[in-house]
């Protein structure tokens, strides 16, 4: 690849025929414009399109484009964040909250990629440290959430929760979710947490089926550190990062979650406000009462030159 050649990394849910077909169309369009396309080795073979290179992980790419649902986009986020590369998702799944565009937008999105007609928006990520026997044994990160959950369906876990080194509460529960604003519409939402607009700088703590008087979802400062201690008498637990990377937690383990210094960069090709996206993705009932305010103002305002 020369210095002038542009290169895109394509990540595809190749197990879904519609995603594979969409990805092939995108590859053809980009290659026609002289843009090189690389893909993870197994996916490059599945795409069956000439000149799709197998990505080694060492190449510098301009953009990571994901064709799939939220799970595939989270997989693409792992690759994008490692290279501090913007990520653009094209949804061929169900909700696809992380996607920037839908499958039917492919031709327009391809034109915007060719023209570099996109902006880059940083999204908060979180980092986690797992302490076992007084030593840090594991570190990880997440774009949506870090979840600590019971390992057995039949036994709750017992946790102590701290914020900024101060004890907050003790819960017997199914688990605790620590989420970002981006993740507020994912697992945290299904557990009863609030929807947080992406522009809000905050972290969420959402208990799962907690048996305690004080067990409400919490919105805390982005600078705060959340500590979850698995109490010695607790049943074993499991930790998951974005539902993709997991680790077993024995009783006595400690989990610290904080905002990461390294965000995930999302490429934006739409100017749709988050409110409109929320309505569209969740099918919220807004028909029948929404007023065209601009039209109402025009009808109410006197015409120029008319008597007041």
C-alpha positions, 0 to 999 in steps of 0.5 A: 500500500502506498502513502496515497492509498486508503485502506478500510478494515471490514468486519462482517457477521458472515454467518448472516447471508444478508450481512455477507451480501451487503459487505460484498456490495460495499467492497465492490463500491470501495474498490472501484474508487481505489480504496483497499479493503482488508478483513480478518482472515476467515472473513476475507475468505467468506466474502469471496470478493477479489482483492480483499486482503487478510488483515494481520493487525499490523496495518494502519487503516483509516476506518473500521466498518462493521456490517452486522448487529450490535454484537458484531459492532462490539467485536469491531470496537475491540479492533478499532480501539486498539488502533485508535481508529474510528468505527462505523457500523451498518446495521443488519441485525435487529435493534442495532443501537450502536450502528450509524446506518441501516442496510438500506443506507448502504449506497449513501454510506459508501459515497460518504466513506469515499468522500470522507464525509463523516465526523468522529465522536469519542464515546466513553469506555470503562476499564476494570481491574480484578483483584484476587488474593490482594493482587491485580490479576486481570485488566479489561475494558468495555464500551457498553458495560462491565457486569459482575453476575452470579455463576449459578442460577440457584445462588445469589452473590453477596457484594459490597459496593463502594464509590470513591473509596466510601462504602455505599451498600451491601447487596444480595443480588443476581449481579451488578452492571457498571455501564457507560452512557453508550451502554445505557440502552443495552444490558443496563436498560434491560435491568431497569437502568435509565437511558442516558444521552451520549453527550452526558459525561457519567457512569451508571451502577445498576443492581440486578434483582438486589434484595435490599432497601436501597437498590436503585440505579445510580448515575455517578460522576465520570471521575468516580471509581466504582468498587465491587467486592465479592464478600467471603461468604458469597457464591462464585461470580463471573465478570463479563466485559460487553458480554464478550470477554469473561472471567471467573471470580472467586469469593473475596475478589474485588472489581474496580471500574473507572472511566478509561483514558482511551475512548472508542471513536465512532464515525458519524455519517448521520445528524439525527438527534439521539432522541429521534434515534431512540424513538426509531430503535424502540418504536416509541409511540409519538404519533397522534400528539406531536405538533408541527411547532414551526407550522403553528408559529407561522399560522399564529404570526401576522403576515408582513404588512398586515395590521397588528 
